[in-house]
Amino acid sequence: MQKSQLTGRQKAAILLIALGPEIAAQIYKHLKEEEIEQLTLEIANMRRVDPKLEEEVVEEFHQMCVAKEYIAQGGIEYAKEILERALGTQKALDIINRLSSTLQVKPFDFARKTDPSQLLNFIQGEHPQTIALIMAYLDPDKAAAILSALPPERQADVARRIALMDRTSPEVIREVEKILERKLSSLVQEDFTSAGGVKTVVEILNRVDRSTEKAIMENLEVRDPELAEEIKRLMFVFEDIVQLDDRSIQRVLREVDGKELALALKGASEEVFNKISRNMSKRAADMLKEEIEFMGPVRLRDVEEAQQKIVNIIRKLEEAGEIVIARGGGDEIIV
């Protein structure tokens, strides 16, 4: 079989075989269970791999890695120019096209490489919907920095537009990119690209300072109460309890019913349980553990409801200033 006849999954299987079991095992740790099953099946079905074919697959992988590194350093045009010099125009285009589709090179690549303060100056005069579209493709930390620096009257408007954003057509993205960065306009994928949504705005709000978050949420509660409530539910999830300091955990525990706590911990990770139990007396921790063990099967919905009640308590205590949830933007705690 020739390399051109191989599927992407077969190439991945050959690459893992070439890399050896130790490295392959490390790669498996970063894959989904379904992907692991599929690759394992491919590997199992490959009784013998021609050394020349293996070498070609490894070389292709190396070229893709090098090209991706060039893109990270200077963008797609830079990568294309370097690859053309090294491999020729056609080979360079083949690699860039594969990267654009299989690695999903995102729009607004130039924005992700720009300093937040410079990007803010660049986009703050744009329409709020344009700002929201760009921020939806940024890393949450960079988007949070920009959101915090926008005028207060625009912050909630932009946050709301990000939350309500679902799918943006390639034509709209192309038009915006033509205005903001012509270099990328011809390389946007020809399918609909998902970006934005409630989870995106939550990731951003989790990284802004408390005053910015509060101002945005108060505005959203007036303009769109249902959206504000949905964002609130996702702002701090039960597993985030591990981020609280011991004093805050102890304060929260004074407000939580023991049976409610046991039910909430029934579906929690060992890390969360250990965080809670370390802030209880040994006797109380032992009793909590026994109650969880003797509880028997419980409905997932009941566990989630108990966890949400505790999350609501944490949010109320934070709003009252009795505990602090560590965030981005200077919320580090000094003891």
N, C-alpha and C positions, 0 to 999 in steps of 0.2 A: 504494500500500500504506500502511496506517495503522501507527502505532507499536505498537499492541497486537498486530498480526499478526506482528511481527518476532521472530525467535529471538534468544537472547542473543548468539550468534555474529554475526548480522547487525548487531545494535546495536553490537557491538565494532568491526566492520569500518567502519561509518558513522562512528563516533567517530574512528577512526584517519585516515579520509579528511579529516574536519573539522579534525583537529589538524595535518595536513600531514606531508610525508615526513620532515622532520628529527626531529620529536618522535616520530613513529611508529617510526622507526629506533631511537631510544633505548628505547622501550617494548619493542621486539622483543628487546633484549638480556636482558630479564628473563623471557622466555617460553621454554617448552620447544619443541623442534624440531617436534613434532607440532602444537602450538598455532599456531606460526608458519605452517606449511603450510596449516592449515585457514583461518586468517584471510586469508592471501594469496589463497587460492582464492576466498573470499567477496568480497574487494576486487576481484579480477579480474572476477568475475561481475556487479559493480555498474557498469553502463555510465553510469547517471545517477542521482543522488540528489536528490530534491526538497528545495529549501532549507528549507522549513517542517519536513519530516521530520527533516532534519539538525539543525535548531535544537531540536526536541523531544528528540532523543536526547542532545544535548549538555547540555540542561537537566536531563534525568533523571540523567545521570552526575554533574552538579554537585550535585544534591540527595543522591545516594548518598554522595558524598565528604563533604559537610557533615554528613550524619547519622552517618557513621562517625567523624568527628572529634568529634562530640558524645558518642558512645559511649565513645571513648577518654578524653574529659575527665571524664565523670561517670557512665558506665554507661548501660544501655539505658533505664531509666526516665527518666533525665535527658534523654536524646536524644528520647524519645517526647514528653515534656512540652514541650520547646522547639519540636519540629516541629509539634505540635498548635497551638501559638500562631501559628506562621508559616503553616502550610499547611492547617490543619483536621484533625479527628480521623481521617477516613477515609484521607486522603492520607498522614498520619503513620504510620498502621498499615500501609499498603501498603509504605512504604519500610522500616520496621522489619522486617516479615515477609520482604521480599526480602533484607535484610542478614543476617537470622538463617539463611536457607537458603543463599544464594549465597556469602556471605562467611564462613559457618560461625563465627558468634559462639560461642566456647567456653564451656563451663560454668565456674563459679568465677571469673567475671570480677572479682568484688570482691576475690578473693584476690590477683590479679595486680597490683592497684592499692594493696595494703596493704604497709606497711613490713615487711621480713622479721622483725624483732624482735617487732613487734606480732602478726604472723601466728603466730609461734612460740608466744607466750603464749596465743593464741586456740585453737590446735589440739593443743598438746602433751599435753593430757589426753584426747584422742580415742583410739579404737582404732587400732593400727598400720595396719590396712587402710584406714581413713578418711584417715589422714595420707598414706598412699601414693597414694590416689586423688587427693587435692588436689594433691600435689606433682607428679604426672604431668602436670597441666595448667599448671604454672608454668613460667616461663622457667628454663632450667638454672641460671643464676647465682643466682636467688632460691632455687631448690630446694636448691642446694649450700649456701647460707648456713644454711638451716633444718636440713638433714641434719647439718651440722657441729655445730650447737648442741644437737641432741638428745642425751639420755643415751647413753653408749657401748653399753649393752645393747640400746637400741632402734634404733640406727643400722643395723646389719646386717639386722635384722628388716624395717625399712621398705624398705631398699634391695632386699632379696630380693623383697618383695611388689610393688615397682615393676617389677622385672625379669620377674616371672612374670605380671604383669598383661597381658591381651590385649585383650578387648573388654568394655566395661561397659554394661549395659542402661540405657536412659533412666530406668527406674523407680528403679534404685538411685541414680543421680545425683540424681534429683529428691528422693529421700528425704533424702540427705545435704545437699543444698542447702536443703531446708526447715528443717533444723536450724541450718545455718551462715549462710544468707542467703536469706530468704523472697522477696526481690525477683526472683530469677532463676528460681524454681521453675517458672513457667508458660511460660518461653521456651526451655527445653531442646529440642533437635531430637528429632523422633520417630523417629530411626533409631539404630542402634547406633553408639557413638562410640569410635573407636580411641584409646587412650592407653596410656602405660607401655611395657613391653617392655624388652628388654636394651639397645637403643640409647639409650633414655631414661635408664636408670640409668648408662650409660657417660658420657653427656653431663654428668650431674650429678657423677659421681665425677671426671671430668677437671677439674672446677672446685673441688673441695674441697681442703683442704690435705693434704699427704702423710701425716701421722699419722692423720687421719680415714680416708683411703682404705685405708691399711695395716690399720687395726683392722677395718674392714668386710670387706676381702678375706680376712683371716685367719679371721674368723668364718664367712664363706661357704664357705671351703675345707673347713671341718669339717662344716657343715650340708648343703652342696650342691656337692660338688666339680666336677661337670659344668658347673653354672651359673657357678661361679667361673672356670673355665677359659675359658668362652665370653666372659665379661666381659673377662678379661685380654687375649684376642686382639683385642678392639676398643678397648681403652684407649688404645693408641698405635699408629697405623697408619704404614705406610712413608712416606707423603707428609708426615707430621708431622716428619720429619727436618729440614725447613727451620726448625723452631722451636728447634733445638738451637744453642747457641753454638759458636763455632769450636773452642774447646778440647775440648768434648765430642765434636764430630765427629772430631777428630784421635785422641781416645782410642778411639772406636768403630772407626775404620779400622784400628787396630793389631790388632783382634781378628777382622777380617773377611778371608776368603779372596778374593784378587783375582778369580778366575773367578766366584765367587758374587756378588761386587759387580757385575761386568759384567752378569751375567744379571738381577740385581735391577733394575738401571738401564735395562735394555732396554725395560721398560714404564713407566718413570717420566717425570715431567714434566721440562721443561727447567730449571725452577726447582730441582728436587731435584738434577739432574745438576750444575748450576752450583755449588750449595752444597757438594757433595762435592768437585768438582774444585778449588774455591778453597782447599781444605784439603789439597791434595796438591802435590807438586813438579810443575813444568811437564812434566817427562819422564814422570812417573807418570800425570799427567792425560792426556797425549797417547796413551800406551800404552792407557789405559783406554778412551778414545774409539775408538781403532783396533780394539780387541777387540770392542767393541759393534757397530761397523760391519761387521766381518767375520764376525760370529756367524751371520748369516742368520736365517731364520724360526725361532721357538722357540714352544713350547706355553705358553699363558697360565698353565696350572697350574704349570709349572716356574718361571716368573717369580714367581708369587705365593708359591711355597714358598721361593724364595731371599729374597724380601723379608721373609717371616715369620721366617726364621732371623736376619736382621739386626735385626729388631724385638725378637726374643727376647734378643739380645745387649745391645741398648740397655736393655731392662727389667732384665736382670741387673746391668748396670753401675750403673743407677740404684739398685737395691736395695742394692748394695754401697757406695753413697755416692760412687762415682767420677765420676759425671756428674749433672747436674741437668736435669730436664725442667720447663720453666716451666709453672706452673699458676696457677689463681686462688687467692685467699685468702692473699696475702702471699708468694708464691714468686718475686717479682721478684728478679733477681740484682743485687747491688751489687758493683761492681768497685772 
